[in-house]
Structures are given as structure tokens and as C-alpha cells.
């Protein structure tokens, strides 16, 4: 492969990394926005819990958590190729993105999922009248 092709792959992978990283933080911001709006709704509604609305918000939070998890997987896969082509074009300082429980993104994703799961579970429990 020619040097210009390797450089082009490196540039595209770097742009992909930047794009995925922006998307990951946008997903976290959306989750925080949804939670804040729901908390504001509950505080302004005399504490009335609407189970159907809670189920929707819980499902939304779980889907955001799933999206965050998929974006993180894409970042890790992209960073491996980015590091490989970075060495070929002379940039050997690129670390492979860390994975697993050591990252703040992992814990944010887990927290978002379990808050959504708990809210949806409580809402379904209330809807069924148990």
C-alpha cells in the first residue's frame, strides 16, 4: 500500500474517532437532559407519578445507554486501526482506547441503563396494579 493511501486511511480513522467521541458525549448529555426534565416534571406535578410516562422515560434511558455502549465499541474498534495506521505514517503516540470497567463512560452507561430499567420496572409494576 502506498504512503498516501495509508495517510488517507489514518486521516479518515482520526475523523471517525472524533465523530464517535462527539456522539458519545452527546448521548450522555441527552440522558442527563431526559433525567433532568423528568425530575422537573415530577417536582412540578405535586409528586403524582404517571406510570405510562415513567415507562416511556425508562425505555428512552435504556435505549440511550445501549447507544452509548455501541458507540464505545465503535471507538475501541476504530482506535485499534487508527493506532496501526498511525505507526505507518509516523504517529506512534496514539493509545488504544481503554475499555471495560476502568472508564467513566462504562459507569455512566451502566448507571443510565439501571436508572432507566428501574424506572421502567417501577412504572410497569404500577401499571399492572400490583
Rosetta blueprint (number, residue, H / E / L):
1 X L
2 X L
3 X H
4 X H
5 X H
6 X H
7 X H
8 X H
9 X H
10 X H
11 X H
12 X H
13 X H
14 X H
15 X H
16 X H
17 X H
18 X H
19 X H
20 X H
21 X H
22 X H
23 X H
24 X H
25 X H
26 X H
27 X H
28 X H
29 X H
30 X H
31 X H
32 X H
33 X H
34 X H
35 X H
36 X H
37 X H
38 X H
39 X H
40 X H
41 X H
42 X H
43 X H
44 X H
45 X L
46 X L
47 X L
48 X L
49 X L
50 X L
51 X H
52 X H
53 X H
54 X H
55 X H
56 X H
57 X H
58 X H
59 X H
60 X H
61 X H
62 X H
63 X H
64 X H
65 X H
66 X H
67 X H
68 X H
69 X H
70 X H
71 X H
72 X H
73 X H
74 X H
75 X H
76 X H
77 X H
78 X H
79 X H
80 X H
81 X H
82 X H
83 X H
84 X H
85 X H
86 X H
87 X H
88 X H
89 X H
90 X L
91 X L
92 X L
93 X L
94 X L
95 X L
96 X L
97 X L
98 X L
99 X L
100 X H
101 X H
102 X H
103 X L
104 X H
105 X H
106 X H
107 X H
108 X H
109 X H
110 X H
111 X H
112 X H
113 X H
114 X H
115 X H
116 X H
117 X H
118 X H
119 X H
120 X H
121 X H
122 X H
123 X H
124 X H
125 X H
126 X H
127 X H
128 X H
129 X L
130 X L
